[in-house]
Amino acid sequence: MRIALRALIALACIVAVIVARPTVGWGSLAVMLFALLVLLALLADYNRKYR
């Protein structure tokens, strides 16, 4: 269940970046940066158990 939720969140972030990419402006930049932040947080959470 937790893996599926993480996969859906990662997919949503990737879709948000793809949708916001062709638009120029501060709003689309904020969307892309937030999606990147969420993806990095997911990666950090995944790597935490391998320390």
C-alpha distance matrix in Angstrom:
0.0 3.8 5.5 5.2 6.3 8.8 9.9 10.7 12.5 14.3 15.4 16.6 18.6 20.1 21.1 22.6 24.7 25.9 26.9 28.6 30.4 33.4 34.2 36.6 36.5 35.1 32.4 30.8 31.2 29.4 26.5 26.4 26.8 24.0 21.6 22.9 22.4 18.7 18.3 20.3 18.3 15.0 17.2 18.7 15.6 14.5 18.1 18.5 17.3 20.0 22.9
3.8 0.0 3.8 5.4 5.1 6.2 8.6 9.9 10.6 12.3 14.2 15.4 16.7 18.5 20.0 21.1 22.9 24.5 25.7 27.0 28.7 32.0 32.6 34.7 34.4 32.8 30.3 28.8 28.9 26.9 24.2 24.0 24.0 21.2 19.1 20.0 19.2 15.6 15.3 16.9 14.7 11.6 13.8 15.1 11.8 11.1 14.8 15.0 14.2 17.0 19.7
5.5 3.8 0.0 3.8 5.4 5.2 6.1 8.6 9.9 10.5 12.2 14.2 15.4 16.5 18.3 19.9 21.3 22.6 24.2 25.7 27.0 30.3 31.3 33.5 33.6 32.2 29.9 28.0 28.0 26.5 23.7 22.9 23.2 20.9 18.2 18.8 18.6 15.2 13.9 15.8 14.4 10.7 12.3 14.3 11.6 9.9 13.5 14.7 13.8 16.0 19.0
5.2 5.4 3.8 0.0 3.8 5.5 5.0 6.2 8.6 9.8 10.4 12.2 14.3 15.3 16.3 18.2 20.1 21.0 22.3 24.2 25.7 28.7 29.7 32.2 32.4 31.4 28.8 26.8 27.3 25.9 22.7 22.3 23.1 20.7 17.8 19.1 19.3 15.6 14.6 17.2 16.0 12.5 14.5 16.9 14.5 13.1 16.8 18.1 17.6 19.6 22.7
6.3 5.1 5.4 3.8 0.0 3.8 5.4 5.1 6.2 8.6 9.8 10.6 12.4 14.3 15.3 16.5 18.6 20.1 21.0 22.5 24.4 27.4 28.1 30.3 30.2 28.9 26.1 24.5 25.0 23.2 20.2 20.2 20.7 18.0 15.5 17.1 16.8 13.1 12.9 15.5 13.8 10.8 13.6 15.6 13.1 12.7 16.5 17.4 17.5 19.9 22.5
8.8 6.2 5.2 5.5 3.8 0.0 3.8 5.4 5.1 6.1 8.5 9.8 10.6 12.3 14.2 15.3 16.7 18.5 19.9 21.1 22.5 25.9 26.7 28.7 28.6 27.1 24.8 23.0 23.0 21.4 18.6 18.0 18.2 15.8 13.2 14.2 13.9 10.4 9.6 12.0 10.6 7.2 9.8 12.1 10.1 9.5 13.2 14.5 15.0 17.1 19.6
9.9 8.6 6.1 5.0 5.4 3.8 0.0 3.8 5.5 5.1 6.1 8.5 9.9 10.5 12.2 14.1 15.5 16.5 18.2 19.9 21.1 24.2 25.5 27.8 28.2 27.2 24.9 22.6 22.9 21.8 18.7 17.8 18.7 16.7 13.5 14.5 15.3 11.9 10.3 13.2 12.9 9.4 11.2 14.3 12.9 11.5 14.9 16.9 17.3 18.8 21.6
10.7 9.9 8.6 6.2 5.1 5.4 3.8 0.0 3.8 5.4 5.0 6.1 8.6 9.9 10.4 12.1 14.3 15.3 16.2 18.1 19.9 22.8 23.7 26.2 26.5 25.7 22.9 20.9 21.7 20.4 17.1 16.8 18.1 15.8 12.7 14.7 15.5 12.0 11.3 14.7 14.2 11.3 13.7 16.6 15.2 14.5 18.0 19.7 20.3 22.2 24.7
12.5 10.6 9.9 8.6 6.2 5.1 5.5 3.8 0.0 3.8 5.4 5.1 6.3 8.7 9.9 10.5 12.5 14.4 15.3 16.4 18.3 21.5 22.0 24.2 24.0 22.8 20.2 18.4 18.9 17.3 14.2 14.0 14.9 12.3 9.5 11.5 11.9 8.3 8.3 11.7 11.0 8.7 11.6 14.2 13.0 13.2 16.6 18.0 19.2 21.2 23.3
14.3 12.3 10.5 9.8 8.6 6.1 5.1 5.4 3.8 0.0 3.8 5.4 5.1 6.3 8.7 9.8 10.8 12.5 14.3 15.4 16.6 19.9 21.0 23.0 23.3 22.3 20.1 17.8 17.8 16.9 13.9 12.7 13.7 12.0 8.5 9.6 10.9 7.9 6.2 9.8 10.2 7.7 9.7 12.8 12.6 12.1 15.0 17.1 18.5 19.8 22.0
15.4 14.2 12.2 10.4 9.8 8.5 6.1 5.0 5.4 3.8 0.0 3.8 5.4 5.1 6.1 8.5 10.0 10.6 12.2 14.2 15.4 18.3 19.7 22.2 22.9 22.5 20.1 17.5 18.2 17.7 14.3 13.2 15.1 13.7 10.1 11.7 13.7 11.0 9.5 13.2 13.9 11.5 13.2 16.5 16.3 15.5 18.4 20.7 21.9 23.0 25.4
16.6 15.4 14.2 12.2 10.6 9.8 8.5 6.1 5.1 5.4 3.8 0.0 3.8 5.5 5.1 6.1 8.7 9.9 10.4 12.1 14.1 17.0 17.6 20.2 20.6 20.0 17.2 14.9 16.1 15.2 11.6 11.4 13.5 11.6 8.4 11.2 12.8 10.1 9.9 13.7 14.0 12.4 14.7 17.6 17.3 17.3 20.3 22.2 23.6 25.2 27.2
18.6 16.7 15.4 14.3 12.4 10.6 9.9 8.6 6.3 5.1 5.4 3.8 0.0 3.8 5.4 5.0 6.3 8.7 9.9 10.5 12.1 15.5 16.1 18.1 18.3 17.4 15.1 12.7 13.2 12.4 9.0 8.2 10.0 8.4 4.9 7.4 9.4 7.4 7.0 10.7 11.7 10.7 12.7 15.4 15.8 16.2 18.7 20.6 22.6 23.9 25.6
20.1 18.5 16.5 15.3 14.3 12.3 10.5 9.9 8.7 6.3 5.1 5.5 3.8 0.0 3.8 5.4 5.2 6.3 8.7 10.0 10.6 13.8 15.3 17.6 18.5 18.3 16.4 13.3 13.8 14.0 10.8 8.9 11.3 11.0 7.3 8.6 11.6 10.2 8.6 12.0 13.8 12.6 13.6 16.9 17.7 17.3 19.5 22.0 23.8 24.6 26.5
21.1 20.0 18.3 16.3 15.3 14.2 12.2 10.4 9.9 8.7 6.1 5.1 5.4 3.8 0.0 3.8 5.4 5.1 6.1 8.5 9.9 12.5 13.8 16.7 17.8 18.0 15.6 12.6 14.1 14.4 10.8 9.9 13.0 12.5 9.2 11.5 14.2 12.7 11.9 15.4 16.9 15.7 17.2 20.3 20.7 20.5 23.0 25.3 27.0 28.0 30.0
22.6 21.1 19.9 18.2 16.5 15.3 14.1 12.1 10.5 9.8 8.5 6.1 5.0 5.4 3.8 0.0 3.8 5.5 5.2 6.0 8.4 11.2 11.6 14.1 14.7 14.5 12.0 9.2 10.8 10.8 7.1 6.9 10.2 9.5 6.9 9.8 12.3 11.3 11.5 14.7 16.0 15.6 17.4 20.1 20.7 21.1 23.5 25.5 27.6 28.7 30.3
24.7 22.9 21.3 20.1 18.6 16.7 15.5 14.3 12.5 10.8 10.0 8.7 6.3 5.2 5.4 3.8 0.0 3.8 5.5 5.2 5.9 9.4 10.4 12.4 13.4 13.5 11.8 8.4 9.1 10.1 7.1 5.1 8.6 9.3 6.8 8.3 11.6 11.6 11.0 13.7 15.8 15.8 16.8 19.5 20.8 21.1 22.9 25.2 27.5 28.2 29.6
25.9 24.5 22.6 21.0 20.1 18.5 16.5 15.3 14.4 12.5 10.6 9.9 8.7 6.3 5.1 5.5 3.8 0.0 3.8 5.6 5.3 7.9 9.9 12.7 14.6 15.6 13.9 10.3 11.6 13.3 10.4 8.6 12.2 13.1 10.4 11.8 15.2 14.9 13.9 16.8 19.1 18.5 19.3 22.3 23.5 23.3 25.2 27.8 29.8 30.4 32.1
26.9 25.7 24.2 22.3 21.0 19.9 18.2 16.2 15.3 14.3 12.2 10.4 9.9 8.7 6.1 5.2 5.5 3.8 0.0 3.8 5.7 7.1 8.1 11.4 13.1 14.3 12.1 8.8 11.3 12.6 9.6 9.3 13.1 13.4 11.4 13.6 16.6 16.2 16.0 19.0 20.8 20.4 21.8 24.6 25.5 25.7 27.8 30.1 32.2 33.0 34.7
28.6 27.0 25.7 24.2 22.5 21.1 19.9 18.1 16.4 15.4 14.2 12.1 10.5 10.0 8.5 6.0 5.2 5.6 3.8 0.0 3.8 5.9 5.6 8.3 9.5 10.5 8.6 5.1 7.6 9.3 6.9 6.7 10.4 11.4 10.3 12.3 15.0 15.4 15.7 18.2 20.1 20.4 21.7 24.1 25.4 26.0 27.8 29.9 32.3 33.2 34.4
30.4 28.7 27.0 25.7 24.4 22.5 21.1 19.9 18.3 16.6 15.4 14.1 12.1 10.6 9.9 8.4 5.9 5.3 5.7 3.8 0.0 3.8 5.5 7.6 9.9 11.5 10.8 7.0 8.2 11.0 9.4 7.7 11.1 13.1 11.8 12.6 15.9 16.8 16.3 18.5 20.9 21.3 21.9 24.5 26.2 26.5 27.9 30.3 32.8 33.2 34.4
33.4 32.0 30.3 28.7 27.4 25.9 24.2 22.8 21.5 19.9 18.3 17.0 15.5 13.8 12.5 11.2 9.4 7.9 7.1 5.9 3.8 0.0 3.8 6.5 9.7 12.4 11.9 8.7 10.5 13.5 12.2 11.2 14.5 16.5 15.4 16.4 19.6 20.5 20.1 22.3 24.7 25.0 25.7 28.3 30.0 30.2 31.7 34.1 36.6 36.9 38.2
34.2 32.6 31.3 29.7 28.1 26.7 25.5 23.7 22.0 21.0 19.7 17.6 16.1 15.3 13.8 11.6 10.4 9.9 8.1 5.6 5.5 3.8 0.0 3.8 6.5 9.4 8.8 6.3 8.7 11.5 10.7 10.8 13.8 15.5 15.3 16.7 19.4 20.4 20.7 22.8 24.9 25.6 26.6 28.8 30.4 31.1 32.7 34.8 37.4 38.0 39.1
36.6 34.7 33.5 32.2 30.3 28.7 27.8 26.2 24.2 23.0 22.2 20.2 18.1 17.6 16.7 14.1 12.4 12.7 11.4 8.3 7.6 6.5 3.8 0.0 3.8 7.2 8.2 6.6 7.8 10.9 11.5 11.4 13.6 15.9 16.3 17.2 19.6 21.3 21.7 23.3 25.5 26.7 27.5 29.4 31.3 32.2 33.5 35.4 38.3 38.8 39.5
36.5 34.4 33.6 32.4 30.2 28.6 28.2 26.5 24.0 23.3 22.9 20.6 18.3 18.5 17.8 14.7 13.4 14.6 13.1 9.5 9.9 9.7 6.5 3.8 0.0 3.8 5.5 5.7 6.4 8.8 10.3 11.0 12.5 14.5 15.8 16.8 18.5 20.4 21.5 22.8 24.6 26.2 27.3 28.7 30.6 32.0 33.2 34.7 37.8 38.6 39.0
35.1 32.8 32.2 31.4 28.9 27.1 27.2 25.7 22.8 22.3 22.5 20.0 17.4 18.3 18.0 14.5 13.5 15.6 14.3 10.5 11.5 12.4 9.4 7.2 3.8 0.0 3.8 5.6 5.0 6.1 8.7 9.9 10.4 12.1 14.2 15.1 16.2 18.3 19.9 20.8 22.3 24.3 25.5 26.6 28.4 30.1 31.2 32.5 35.7 36.6 36.8
32.4 30.3 29.9 28.8 26.1 24.8 24.9 22.9 20.2 20.1 20.1 17.2 15.1 16.4 15.6 12.0 11.8 13.9 12.1 8.6 10.8 11.9 8.8 8.2 5.5 3.8 0.0 3.8 5.4 5.1 6.3 8.7 9.9 10.6 12.4 14.3 15.3 16.7 18.5 20.0 21.1 22.7 24.5 25.7 27.1 28.8 30.3 31.5 34.5 35.7 36.2
30.8 28.8 28.0 26.8 24.5 23.0 22.6 20.9 18.4 17.8 17.5 14.9 12.7 13.3 12.6 9.2 8.4 10.3 8.8 5.1 7.0 8.7 6.3 6.6 5.7 5.6 3.8 0.0 3.8 5.4 5.0 6.2 8.6 9.8 10.6 12.3 14.2 15.4 16.5 18.4 19.9 21.2 22.6 24.3 25.8 27.0 28.6 30.2 33.1 34.0 34.8
31.2 28.9 28.0 27.3 25.0 23.0 22.9 21.7 18.9 17.8 18.2 16.1 13.2 13.8 14.1 10.8 9.1 11.6 11.3 7.6 8.2 10.5 8.7 7.8 6.4 5.0 5.4 3.8 0.0 3.8 5.4 5.2 6.1 8.5 9.9 10.5 12.2 14.3 15.3 16.4 18.3 20.0 21.0 22.4 24.3 25.7 26.8 28.4 31.5 32.2 32.6
29.4 26.9 26.5 25.9 23.2 21.4 21.8 20.4 17.3 16.9 17.7 15.2 12.4 14.0 14.4 10.8 10.1 13.3 12.6 9.3 11.0 13.5 11.5 10.9 8.8 6.1 5.1 5.4 3.8 0.0 3.8 5.5 5.1 6.0 8.5 9.8 10.4 12.3 14.2 15.2 16.4 18.3 19.9 20.8 22.4 24.3 25.6 26.7 29.8 30.9 31.2
26.5 24.2 23.7 22.7 20.2 18.6 18.7 17.1 14.2 13.9 14.3 11.6 9.0 10.8 10.8 7.1 7.1 10.4 9.6 6.9 9.4 12.2 10.7 11.5 10.3 8.7 6.3 5.0 5.4 3.8 0.0 3.8 5.5 5.2 6.2 8.6 9.9 10.7 12.3 14.3 15.3 16.6 18.4 19.9 21.1 22.6 24.4 25.7 28.6 29.8 30.6
26.4 24.0 22.9 22.3 20.2 18.0 17.8 16.8 14.0 12.7 13.2 11.4 8.2 8.9 9.9 6.9 5.1 8.6 9.3 6.7 7.7 11.2 10.8 11.4 11.0 9.9 8.7 6.2 5.2 5.5 3.8 0.0 3.8 5.5 5.1 6.2 8.6 9.9 10.5 12.3 14.2 15.3 16.5 18.3 20.0 21.1 22.5 24.2 27.1 27.9 28.7
26.8 24.0 23.2 23.1 20.7 18.2 18.7 18.1 14.9 13.7 15.1 13.5 10.0 11.3 13.0 10.2 8.6 12.2 13.1 10.4 11.1 14.5 13.8 13.6 12.5 10.4 9.9 8.6 6.1 5.1 5.5 3.8 0.0 3.8 5.4 5.0 6.1 8.7 9.8 10.5 12.2 14.2 15.2 16.3 18.3 19.9 20.9 22.3 25.5 26.3 26.6
24.0 21.2 20.9 20.7 18.0 15.8 16.7 15.8 12.3 12.0 13.7 11.6 8.4 11.0 12.5 9.5 9.3 13.1 13.4 11.4 13.1 16.5 15.5 15.9 14.5 12.1 10.6 9.8 8.5 6.0 5.2 5.5 3.8 0.0 3.8 5.4 5.0 6.3 8.6 9.8 10.5 12.4 14.2 15.2 16.5 18.4 19.9 20.9 24.0 25.3 25.8
21.6 19.1 18.2 17.8 15.5 13.2 13.5 12.7 9.5 8.5 10.1 8.4 4.9 7.3 9.2 6.9 6.8 10.4 11.4 10.3 11.8 15.4 15.3 16.3 15.8 14.2 12.4 10.6 9.9 8.5 6.2 5.1 5.4 3.8 0.0 3.8 5.4 5.1 6.2 8.6 9.8 10.6 12.4 14.2 15.3 16.5 18.4 20.0 22.6 23.8 24.8
22.9 20.0 18.8 19.1 17.1 14.2 14.5 14.7 11.5 9.6 11.7 11.2 7.4 8.6 11.5 9.8 8.3 11.8 13.6 12.3 12.6 16.4 16.7 17.2 16.8 15.1 14.3 12.3 10.5 9.8 8.6 6.2 5.0 5.4 3.8 0.0 3.8 5.4 5.1 6.1 8.6 9.8 10.5 12.2 14.2 15.3 16.4 18.2 21.1 21.8 22.5
22.4 19.2 18.6 19.3 16.8 13.9 15.3 15.5 11.9 10.9 13.7 12.8 9.4 11.6 14.2 12.3 11.6 15.2 16.6 15.0 15.9 19.6 19.4 19.6 18.5 16.2 15.3 14.2 12.2 10.4 9.9 8.6 6.1 5.0 5.4 3.8 0.0 3.8 5.5 5.1 6.2 8.7 9.9 10.5 12.3 14.2 15.3 16.3 19.5 20.6 20.9
18.7 15.6 15.2 15.6 13.1 10.4 11.9 12.0 8.3 7.9 11.0 10.1 7.4 10.2 12.7 11.3 11.6 14.9 16.2 15.4 16.8 20.5 20.4 21.3 20.4 18.3 16.7 15.4 14.3 12.3 10.7 9.9 8.7 6.3 5.1 5.4 3.8 0.0 3.8 5.4 5.0 6.2 8.6 9.8 10.5 12.3 14.2 15.2 18.0 19.5 20.4
18.3 15.3 13.9 14.6 12.9 9.6 10.3 11.3 8.3 6.2 9.5 9.9 7.0 8.6 11.9 11.5 11.0 13.9 16.0 15.7 16.3 20.1 20.7 21.7 21.5 19.9 18.5 16.5 15.3 14.2 12.3 10.5 9.8 8.6 6.2 5.1 5.5 3.8 0.0 3.8 5.4 5.1 6.2 8.6 9.9 10.5 12.3 14.2 16.7 17.7 19.0
20.3 16.9 15.8 17.2 15.5 12.0 13.2 14.7 11.7 9.8 13.2 13.7 10.7 12.0 15.4 14.7 13.7 16.8 19.0 18.2 18.5 22.3 22.8 23.3 22.8 20.8 20.0 18.4 16.4 15.2 14.3 12.3 10.5 9.8 8.6 6.1 5.1 5.4 3.8 0.0 3.8 5.4 5.0 6.1 8.6 9.7 10.4 12.1 15.2 15.8 16.4
18.3 14.7 14.4 16.0 13.8 10.6 12.9 14.2 11.0 10.2 13.9 14.0 11.7 13.8 16.9 16.0 15.8 19.1 20.8 20.1 20.9 24.7 24.9 25.5 24.6 22.3 21.1 19.9 18.3 16.4 15.3 14.2 12.2 10.5 9.8 8.6 6.2 5.0 5.4 3.8 0.0 3.8 5.4 5.0 6.1 8.5 9.8 10.5 13.5 15.0 15.5
15.0 11.6 10.7 12.5 10.8 7.2 9.4 11.3 8.7 7.7 11.5 12.4 10.7 12.6 15.7 15.6 15.8 18.5 20.4 20.4 21.3 25.0 25.6 26.7 26.2 24.3 22.7 21.2 20.0 18.3 16.6 15.3 14.2 12.4 10.6 9.8 8.7 6.2 5.1 5.4 3.8 0.0 3.8 5.5 5.1 6.1 8.6 9.9 12.1 13.8 15.2
17.2 13.8 12.3 14.5 13.6 9.8 11.2 13.7 11.6 9.7 13.2 14.7 12.7 13.6 17.2 17.4 16.8 19.3 21.8 21.7 21.9 25.7 26.6 27.5 27.3 25.5 24.5 22.6 21.0 19.9 18.4 16.5 15.2 14.2 12.4 10.5 9.9 8.6 6.2 5.0 5.4 3.8 0.0 3.8 5.4 5.0 6.1 8.6 10.9 11.5 12.9
18.7 15.1 14.3 16.9 15.6 12.1 14.3 16.6 14.2 12.8 16.5 17.6 15.4 16.9 20.3 20.1 19.5 22.3 24.6 24.1 24.5 28.3 28.8 29.4 28.7 26.6 25.7 24.3 22.4 20.8 19.9 18.3 16.3 15.2 14.2 12.2 10.5 9.8 8.6 6.1 5.0 5.5 3.8 0.0 3.8 5.4 5.1 6.0 9.3 10.2 10.6
15.6 11.8 11.6 14.5 13.1 10.1 12.9 15.2 13.0 12.6 16.3 17.3 15.8 17.7 20.7 20.7 20.8 23.5 25.5 25.4 26.2 30.0 30.4 31.3 30.6 28.4 27.1 25.8 24.3 22.4 21.1 20.0 18.3 16.5 15.3 14.2 12.3 10.5 9.9 8.6 6.1 5.1 5.4 3.8 0.0 3.8 5.5 5.2 7.6 9.8 10.8
14.5 11.1 9.9 13.1 12.7 9.5 11.5 14.5 13.2 12.1 15.5 17.3 16.2 17.3 20.5 21.1 21.1 23.3 25.7 26.0 26.5 30.2 31.1 32.2 32.0 30.1 28.8 27.0 25.7 24.3 22.6 21.1 19.9 18.4 16.5 15.3 14.2 12.3 10.5 9.7 8.5 6.1 5.0 5.4 3.8 0.0 3.8 5.6 6.5 8.0 10.2
18.1 14.8 13.5 16.8 16.5 13.2 14.9 18.0 16.6 15.0 18.4 20.3 18.7 19.5 23.0 23.5 22.9 25.2 27.8 27.8 27.9 31.7 32.7 33.5 33.2 31.2 30.3 28.6 26.8 25.6 24.4 22.5 20.9 19.9 18.4 16.4 15.3 14.2 12.3 10.4 9.8 8.6 6.1 5.1 5.5 3.8 0.0 3.8 5.5 5.4 7.0
18.5 15.0 14.7 18.1 17.4 14.5 16.9 19.7 18.0 17.1 20.7 22.2 20.6 22.0 25.3 25.5 25.2 27.8 30.1 29.9 30.3 34.1 34.8 35.4 34.7 32.5 31.5 30.2 28.4 26.7 25.7 24.2 22.3 20.9 20.0 18.2 16.3 15.2 14.2 12.1 10.5 9.9 8.6 6.0 5.2 5.6 3.8 0.0 3.8 5.5 5.7
17.3 14.2 13.8 17.6 17.5 15.0 17.3 20.3 19.2 18.5 21.9 23.6 22.6 23.8 27.0 27.6 27.5 29.8 32.2 32.3 32.8 36.6 37.4 38.3 37.8 35.7 34.5 33.1 31.5 29.8 28.6 27.1 25.5 24.0 22.6 21.1 19.5 18.0 16.7 15.2 13.5 12.1 10.9 9.3 7.6 6.5 5.5 3.8 0.0 3.8 5.7
20.0 17.0 16.0 19.6 19.9 17.1 18.8 22.2 21.2 19.8 23.0 25.2 23.9 24.6 28.0 28.7 28.2 30.4 33.0 33.2 33.2 36.9 38.0 38.8 38.6 36.6 35.7 34.0 32.2 30.9 29.8 27.9 26.3 25.3 23.8 21.8 20.6 19.5 17.7 15.8 15.0 13.8 11.5 10.2 9.8 8.0 5.4 5.5 3.8 0.0 3.8
22.9 19.7 19.0 22.7 22.5 19.6 21.6 24.7 23.3 22.0 25.4 27.2 25.6 26.5 30.0 30.3 29.6 32.1 34.7 34.4 34.4 38.2 39.1 39.5 39.0 36.8 36.2 34.8 32.6 31.2 30.6 28.7 26.6 25.8 24.8 22.5 20.9 20.4 19.0 16.4 15.5 15.2 12.9 10.6 10.8 10.2 7.0 5.7 5.7 3.8 0.0
